[in-house]
Amino acid sequence: MTAKEALWAQQNEALRHPSELFGSSFDVAGITKDTLKFRASASFIQLLHQLQITLFASREYENLLIALSPGSAGKLKQSFFHLPHPSGIAVDRVNNKMYVAATRNPNQVIEFQPAKTYLKRLTAGKPQPLKMRPSRAKYYPGEYYFHDLAVDNGQLYANSVGMNCVLKIDMNNPAPELPYWWPKCVEKDGLPDTRANFIQLNSIALGVNFKDSYFSASGSRITAIRPGHLDYPVDRQGVIFSCATGEPVGRGLTRPHAARLHNGKVWVANSGYGEVGYIHNGDFLPVFKLNGWTRGLCFIGDILFVGLSRVLPRFRHYAPGITTKTQECAIVALDLVEKRIIGDIKFPFGNQIFGIDFMSSALCTGLPFTVLRKTSAEKKIFSVSL
């Protein structure tokens, strides 16, 4: 075989498996067998079976989106999908869709839908049912620097950390959206200052109406030192902004994330102290203290799922309240009534959890991939699922 023929043969065999068609291969994304290892407590697995949910989580620095769902014989099933630095997750339970923000340059918002039926073919056979697959994506300039997503009755919102604002996303329009809401502290002449990330505005606690929403940020004013700089002041400088006024209604937070409205309270992860709690009379009241960078809050009735992450060494100063030398990457289930840990799932080679959300397992059984090797099962999901 000549050099030309060898090259043509290589090109002919390339990009044949679905796992190679979404940004990169598993290998390039850094996903290994170790990445997929987990240890789940019996009580955590039992809880997923009781709730009958598929739980999604983004492991951003590992370029990994995972799904945890009830398996047969009381076991847990893990499936996954690879994306470039996934962060916010928002499930539209009205329309049975899921949106994930991917924050590498260019930014993306990817829409997923579970397969409902399949093509009848002579040789392909029946695929695994109700697997979540990407249905479309929208691209944005990398400077938007998306973090959190939220959805209400089909309307999707995203917070642009890079431009200090919240956007109202239209997946049917290819043009990137302009700022929809911003806090007063970044406003000048009636418009937001979008020249840089000034306050790390990074999460959306969506209200029944948008005007009833709240947003977390690491700071409440523009200074000469910006978030990401080693000298940026963080300890108890974080705030919760009110959508209605554009002003802070909660203070004393340290690198807050994942603000959520639940039973009339604004809950938030006080990440720099490894805490979860809510705002009361303008102050943060911690309810849980955990060993790790808290982020990704997901409420289901009186149950709260929280993500735990390692404190990245280069950002150690962002976590003055986490004094342990090591932390684990995990998802912890908490009982809000009894104020106790129900159970957890730990990822021994995991790094960072960002977002968590869920769907009924009757509507979605997980993501397409379960193993790193290329199998016909994944090909079937993408070749005939509708």
C-alpha positions in Angstrom: 0.0 0.0 0.0 1.4 3.4 -1.0 1.5 6.4 1.4 -1.4 7.9 -0.4 -3.5 4.8 -0.2 -2.7 4.4 3.5 -3.8 8.0 4.1 -7.1 7.4 2.2 -7.7 4.2 4.2 -7.2 6.1 7.4 -9.6 8.8 6.4 -12.1 6.3 5.3 -12.1 4.6 8.7 -12.1 7.9 10.7 -15.2 9.3 12.4 -17.3 6.2 12.1 -18.6 5.9 15.6 -21.1 8.4 17.1 -18.7 9.1 20.1 -16.3 10.7 17.6 -18.8 13.2 16.2 -19.5 15.4 19.1 -16.6 17.7 19.5 -13.9 15.1 20.1 -13.2 11.5 21.0 -13.3 10.3 24.6 -9.6 10.1 24.5 -9.1 13.7 23.4 -11.6 14.8 26.0 -9.6 13.0 28.7 -12.3 10.5 29.7 -10.8 7.2 30.9 -12.1 4.1 32.7 -11.0 5.7 35.9 -13.0 8.8 35.2 -16.2 6.6 35.1 -15.6 4.9 38.4 -17.9 5.5 41.3 -18.9 4.3 44.8 -22.6 4.8 45.7 -24.0 4.2 49.1 -26.9 1.8 49.4 -29.1 4.6 50.7 -28.3 6.8 47.7 -29.2 4.0 45.2 -32.4 3.2 47.2 -33.4 6.9 47.0 -33.1 7.0 43.2 -35.3 3.9 43.0 -37.8 5.5 45.4 -37.9 8.8 43.5 -37.8 7.0 40.1 -35.6 9.7 38.6 -32.7 10.0 36.2 -30.2 12.4 37.8 -27.9 14.5 35.5 -24.7 16.1 36.6 -22.0 18.1 34.8 -18.4 17.4 35.6 -17.0 20.4 33.9 -13.3 20.1 34.0 -13.6 16.4 32.9 -15.7 17.4 29.8 -18.3 15.0 31.1 -22.1 14.9 31.5 -23.3 11.9 33.5 -26.7 10.4 34.1 -27.6 8.2 37.2 -30.7 6.1 36.9 -32.4 3.2 38.7 -31.1 -0.1 37.4 -32.4 -3.7 37.6 -32.2 -5.7 40.8 -31.9 -2.5 42.9 -28.7 -1.3 41.3 -27.6 2.0 39.8 -26.9 2.6 36.1 -24.4 5.3 35.0 -24.4 6.6 31.5 -22.6 9.6 30.0 -22.0 12.1 27.2 -18.9 14.1 26.4 -19.1 17.9 26.0 -16.5 20.7 26.2 -16.5 21.9 29.8 -20.2 21.5 30.6 -21.6 23.7 33.3 -25.3 24.7 33.7 -28.1 22.1 33.2 -31.8 23.0 32.9 -34.5 20.4 32.4 -37.7 21.5 30.7 -40.2 19.1 32.3 -43.1 20.5 30.4 -41.6 19.7 27.0 -39.4 16.9 28.1 -36.1 18.5 27.0 -32.8 19.3 28.6 -30.3 22.1 28.0 -26.6 22.1 28.9 -24.2 25.0 28.6 -20.7 24.2 27.3 -18.3 27.0 28.1 -15.2 26.5 25.9 -14.7 28.9 23.0 -17.1 29.1 21.3 -19.8 28.7 24.0 -22.7 26.4 23.2 -26.1 25.7 24.5 -27.0 22.1 23.6 -30.6 20.8 23.6 -31.2 17.1 24.4 -34.4 15.1 23.9 -35.1 11.4 24.7 -35.8 9.2 21.8 -39.5 8.3 21.6 -39.5 5.7 18.8 -37.3 4.3 16.1 -36.9 3.5 12.4 -38.0 0.0 11.4 -35.0 -1.4 9.5 -34.2 -4.9 8.3 -30.8 -5.2 10.0 -30.5 -2.5 12.7 -32.9 -3.8 15.3 -34.4 -2.0 18.2 -32.3 0.5 20.1 -32.2 1.1 23.9 -35.3 3.1 24.7 -35.7 6.7 26.0 -32.0 7.6 25.7 -31.3 11.3 25.8 -29.6 12.6 22.6 -28.5 16.0 21.4 -31.2 17.5 19.1 -29.6 20.9 18.3 -27.0 23.4 19.5 -26.6 27.1 19.4 -23.2 28.8 19.3 -22.0 31.9 21.1 -18.8 34.0 21.3 -16.5 32.6 24.0 -16.6 35.9 25.9 -20.2 35.2 26.9 -18.8 32.7 29.3 -22.0 30.9 30.3 -22.5 29.3 33.7 -26.0 28.6 34.9 -29.2 27.8 32.9 -32.9 28.0 33.9 -36.1 27.2 32.1 -39.7 28.1 32.7 -42.5 26.7 30.6 -40.3 26.4 27.6 -38.5 29.7 28.0 -34.7 29.2 28.5 -32.5 31.7 30.4 -28.7 31.7 30.7 -26.4 33.9 32.7 -23.4 35.3 30.9 -20.7 35.7 33.5 -18.5 37.3 30.9 -21.0 40.1 30.3 -22.5 40.5 33.8 -26.0 39.8 32.6 -28.8 37.2 32.0 -30.0 36.3 28.5 -33.4 35.2 27.3 -32.4 32.4 24.9 -34.2 31.7 21.6 -33.0 28.4 20.2 -34.9 29.1 17.0 -32.9 32.2 16.2 -29.3 31.7 15.2 -28.2 35.2 16.4 -26.6 35.5 19.8 -28.9 37.3 22.2 -28.2 40.7 23.9 -28.5 41.3 27.7 -32.0 40.9 29.1 -31.3 41.7 32.8 -28.4 43.0 34.7 -27.7 44.3 38.2 -27.6 48.1 38.9 -23.9 48.0 39.9 -22.8 47.3 36.3 -25.2 49.7 34.7 -24.1 52.9 32.9 -26.5 55.1 30.9 -29.2 52.5 31.1 -27.1 49.6 29.7 -24.8 47.0 31.3 -21.0 47.3 31.1 -20.2 44.2 29.1 -16.5 44.8 28.5 -15.3 42.3 31.1 -16.4 39.9 33.9 -16.7 42.3 36.8 -18.7 40.5 39.5 -18.9 36.8 38.6 -22.7 36.8 38.2 -23.1 33.0 38.0 -26.5 31.6 38.9 -30.3 32.0 38.4 -32.9 31.3 41.0 -35.9 31.5 38.7 -39.2 32.7 40.1 -42.7 32.0 39.0 -42.3 35.2 37.0 -38.9 36.3 35.8 -39.2 39.6 37.8 -39.5 37.4 40.9 -36.1 35.8 40.3 -32.7 36.2 42.1 -29.1 35.8 41.1 -25.8 35.1 42.8 -22.5 36.9 42.3 -19.1 37.0 43.9 -19.2 40.8 44.2 -21.5 43.8 44.2 -19.4 46.5 42.6 -16.9 47.1 39.8 -13.4 47.3 41.1 -9.9 47.5 39.5 -9.4 43.8 40.3 -11.6 41.4 38.5 -12.8 37.9 39.4 -10.2 35.3 38.5 -7.4 37.5 39.7 -5.5 36.0 42.7 -6.0 39.2 44.6 -9.8 39.5 44.0 -11.4 39.8 47.4 -13.9 37.0 48.0 -14.4 36.3 51.7 -18.0 37.2 52.5 -18.1 39.6 49.6 -20.7 37.6 47.6 -24.3 38.7 47.2 -27.8 37.7 46.0 -29.3 40.2 43.6 -33.0 40.8 43.3 -34.3 40.9 39.7 -37.0 43.4 40.6 -34.6 46.0 42.0 -31.2 45.1 40.6 -29.8 45.5 44.1 -28.4 43.0 46.7 -30.9 41.4 49.0 -28.5 39.0 50.6 -24.9 39.4 51.6 -22.0 37.7 53.4 -21.4 34.9 50.9 -18.1 33.6 49.6 -18.0 32.6 45.9 -21.7 31.7 45.9 -23.2 29.3 43.2 -26.5 27.6 42.3 -29.0 30.0 43.8 -32.5 28.3 43.8 -35.9 29.3 45.0 -37.5 26.6 47.1 -40.6 26.9 49.3 -40.3 30.7 49.2 -36.7 30.8 50.3 -33.6 31.7 48.2 -31.2 28.8 48.8 -27.6 29.0 47.6 -24.3 27.1 47.8 -21.8 29.2 49.8 -19.1 27.4 47.9 -16.0 29.0 49.6 -17.1 27.6 53.0 -18.5 24.3 51.8 -22.0 25.3 52.9 -25.6 25.2 51.7 -28.3 27.4 53.2 -30.7 30.2 52.5 -31.1 34.0 52.8 -33.0 35.3 55.8 -33.5 39.0 56.5 -30.5 39.8 54.2 -28.1 37.3 55.8 -27.0 33.9 54.8 -28.1 31.1 57.2 -26.1 27.9 56.7 -28.0 24.7 57.1 -25.4 22.1 55.9 -21.6 22.1 56.1 -19.9 19.6 53.8 -16.3 18.7 52.9 -15.9 20.3 49.5 -16.7 23.1 47.2 -20.5 23.1 47.2 -22.3 23.7 43.9 -25.2 22.4 41.9 -28.4 22.4 44.0 -31.4 20.3 42.9 -34.6 20.1 45.0 -37.1 17.3 44.8 -39.7 17.9 47.5 -37.9 17.6 50.9 -34.8 16.1 49.2 -31.8 18.2 48.1 -29.0 16.9 45.9 -25.8 18.9 46.2 -22.6 18.6 44.2 -19.2 18.5 46.0 -15.9 19.4 44.2 -12.2 19.5 44.9 -10.8 22.9 45.7 -8.6 23.6 42.8 -5.1 24.4 44.1 -4.7 27.6 42.1 -8.0 28.8 43.5 -7.3 27.8 47.1 -7.8 31.4 48.3 -11.3 31.3 47.0 -12.2 28.7 49.7 -11.2 30.3 53.0 -13.8 28.3 54.9 -12.7 24.8 53.6 -9.8 23.8 55.8 -9.4 20.1 54.9 -6.4 19.2 52.8 -8.3 17.0 50.4 -11.9 16.9 49.3 -13.9 14.4 47.3 -15.9 14.8 44.1 -19.4 13.6 45.0 -23.1 14.1 44.9 -24.8 14.1 48.3 -28.5 13.6 49.0 -29.8 15.7 52.0 -33.0 15.4 54.0 -34.3 19.0 54.5 -36.7 18.0 57.2 -34.3 16.0 59.4 -31.2 18.1 58.4 -29.2 14.9 57.7 -27.3 13.2 54.9 -29.3 10.5 53.3 -26.5 9.0 51.1 -24.0 9.9 48.4 -22.2 8.8 45.3 -18.4 9.5 45.1 -16.2 9.7 42.1 -12.7 8.7 43.2 -11.1 10.2 40.1 -13.6 13.0 39.8 -12.8 16.7 39.9 -15.6 19.2 39.7 -19.4 19.0 39.8 -21.2 22.1 38.4 -24.9 21.5 37.7 -27.5 18.9 38.7 -31.0 18.4 37.5 -33.4 15.4 37.0 -36.1 13.8 34.8 -38.5 11.1 35.5 -36.9 7.7 34.7 -40.2 6.8 33.0 -39.4 9.5 30.4 -35.6 9.2 30.2 -33.4 6.2 31.0 -30.1 8.1 30.6 -27.4 9.2 28.1 -26.2 7.2 25.1 -22.8 5.9 26.3 -22.1 3.5 29.1 -18.6 2.3 28.3 -15.5 3.7 26.5 -15.2 0.9 23.9 -17.1 1.4 20.7 -20.1 -0.9 20.6 -23.0 -1.5 18.3 -25.5 -0.4 21.0 -24.4 3.2 20.8 -24.4 3.1 17.0 -28.0 1.8 17.1 -29.2 4.6 19.3 -28.0 7.2 16.8 -28.8 5.3 13.6 -32.5 4.5 14.1 -33.8 6.4 17.2 -36.4 9.1 16.5 
